[in-house]
């Protein structure tokens, strides 16, 4: 099966751009995940489900292929570092709610998303 065109090259670019302290990188998601700036209705959704992540600058972009998502949900593909896995195990030892909404809302989790 083909995941997407040039998947291996895109993954290599994403991995090379992740900062050293990354915990999770979403390869796909839905919800409040605009790479530039969230529209007001999406921010309202984020507020309704527990808030969102602060932007690192004027936009959510970190690099050519990465950004910090405001309030992701419905994640279907992600990378987890060893440190990120440890944080998730410590903070969410047993899933009892939507795992994506619970996990990605942890403020201490260094969360990024691929464009």
N, C-alpha and C positions, 0 to 999 in steps of 0.2 A: 504494500500500500504506500502511496505517496502522501506524506503529511502536508507538505506545501512545496512549492517550487524552490529549489536551492536551500532546502532545510538545513543541511550540514553547514553550509557557508553562513547562513543567518545565525545559527546557534553559535558558531565560532565567534562571530562578531559580537553577539550579546554577551557571551562569556568573557570576552576580552574587555568589554566596557563596564562590567559590573565592578563596583568599588570593593575594596578588600573586606569590608565589614558587612557585606550583604547577607541576608538570611533567606529570603525567598524572592524568586523572580517568576512572575506570572507570564506564561507563554500565550495565554488566552484567557479572557474573562468577559463578563458583561457587567452592566451596572454603571456606576460613576467612574468611568475610566478614560476620559478625554485627555490626550497627551498635552494639550495646550492649556485649557482652562474650562472648568465645569460651568454649564449653564445654570441659572438659578433654580430651575425645577429639579435638576439632579442634586444640587446642594440641599434642597428641601428633603429629597429622598434620603440622602446621607444623614441628615439630622434626625429623620424619623427612625432610622435603624441604628442609631448610636454614634453618629458623627463621622468625620472623615479625617484624612491625613493632611497635614499642612504641606503647602508647596515649598520647594527648596529655593525658589526664586520667583521671577515674574511669570514664568510658565512652569508647568509640571515636568518639563523635559530635563533630563540629566545628561543625555548624550544623543547621538544620532539615532540610536536604536532603543533607548531606555527612557522611562519616565516614572514618576511617583504617582500611582493611581489614587484618586480621592477616596472612593468607597467601592472597591470591586466586589462582585458577587458572581455566582455561577461559574466559578473557575473550573476549567477543564484540562488544563495543562500547566504545570509549574515545576520549577527547579527548587530544591531545598538544600542549603549548605548543611554541613554537620552541626555547626553552631545553631543554625536556624531550627534544625530538627530537635536539638536539645531544648531550645526555648519553647517550641511547640509542645513537647512532652511535659515540660515543667508547668506550663500555663494551661494546657488543655489535655490532661491525662486521659480523659474519657469523653468522647463526643456525645453530646446530648441535645444538640441543636444543629442548625445548619453550620456545618464545619467551616465553610468559606466565610460566612458572616462573622462567626466567632473568632476564627484564627486571624483573619486579615484586619480585625479591629484591635488587636493587641498593639498598644502604642510603642512598646519596646522592640517590636519586630521591624527589622530593616527590610521593607517591602518595596520591590520595583516591579515594573511591567515592561514587556517588550512591545514595541510599536508594530 
